[in-house]
Amino acid sequence: MLERDYKMMALSLATQLPEDEATARKVLAYLSELVDGWIFSDSPNQSFSLPGKVSESFLSSDNKLIGIAEELPR
């Protein structure tokens, strides 16, 4: 992939981030945790597709998702 493709993907993801910096950085930290420890881990049961819902262990520190709308637009 070209560098501009990575930048376009980053811009696309950035549109989904919360508006305030502190919350956006927290979401990015959790995304990094997902990439490092779950999506691309070396476990034998590794799956490259995301599950339908987030596991309770990931949300154990907080029982709500930050910046997620109650209902998705159609």
C-alpha positions as CSV (number, residue, x, y, z in Angstrom):
1,M,0.0,0.0,0.0
2,L,1.1,3.5,-0.6
3,E,1.6,6.0,2.2
4,R,-1.4,8.1,1.0
5,D,-3.6,5.0,1.3
6,Y,-2.6,4.7,5.0
7,K,-3.3,8.3,5.5
8,M,-6.7,8.0,3.9
9,M,-7.6,5.1,6.1
10,A,-6.5,7.0,9.2
11,L,-8.6,10.0,8.1
12,S,-11.6,7.7,7.6
13,L,-11.2,6.2,11.1
14,A,-10.7,9.7,12.6
15,T,-14.2,10.6,11.6
16,Q,-15.5,8.1,14.1
17,L,-13.4,9.4,17.0
18,P,-15.0,11.5,19.8
19,E,-14.6,15.3,19.4
20,D,-12.6,15.9,22.6
21,E,-8.9,15.1,22.7
22,A,-8.8,13.2,26.0
23,T,-11.6,10.8,25.0
24,A,-10.2,10.3,21.5
25,R,-6.8,9.4,22.9
26,K,-8.5,6.9,25.3
27,V,-10.3,5.3,22.4
28,L,-7.0,5.1,20.4
29,A,-5.3,3.5,23.4
30,Y,-8.0,0.8,23.5
31,L,-7.8,0.3,19.7
32,S,-4.0,-0.2,20.0
33,E,-4.7,-2.7,22.8
34,L,-7.1,-4.6,20.5
35,V,-4.6,-4.6,17.6
36,D,-1.7,-5.7,19.8
37,G,-3.4,-8.3,22.1
38,W,-6.4,-9.6,20.3
39,I,-6.6,-9.1,16.5
40,F,-3.0,-9.9,15.7
41,S,-2.0,-12.1,18.6
42,D,-0.1,-15.3,18.1
43,S,-2.8,-17.5,19.8
44,P,-3.7,-20.7,18.0
45,N,-7.4,-19.7,18.0
46,Q,-6.6,-16.3,16.4
47,S,-9.3,-14.8,14.2
48,F,-8.8,-12.0,11.8
49,S,-12.4,-11.0,11.8
50,L,-14.0,-9.0,14.6
51,P,-16.7,-10.7,16.6
52,G,-20.3,-9.4,16.5
53,K,-20.0,-7.8,19.9
54,V,-17.2,-6.8,22.2
55,S,-16.2,-9.3,25.0
56,E,-16.9,-8.5,28.6
57,S,-13.2,-8.9,29.5
58,F,-12.4,-5.9,27.2
59,L,-15.1,-3.8,28.8
60,S,-14.4,-4.8,32.4
61,S,-12.9,-1.5,33.3
62,D,-16.0,0.4,32.1
63,N,-19.4,-1.0,31.1
64,K,-20.1,1.5,28.4
65,L,-18.5,2.3,25.0
66,I,-17.3,5.8,24.6
67,G,-18.5,7.7,21.6
68,I,-20.8,5.0,20.3
69,A,-24.3,6.2,19.3
70,E,-27.2,4.3,20.9
71,E,-28.6,3.5,17.5
72,L,-26.7,3.4,14.2
73,P,-28.1,5.4,11.3
74,R,-29.4,3.4,8.4
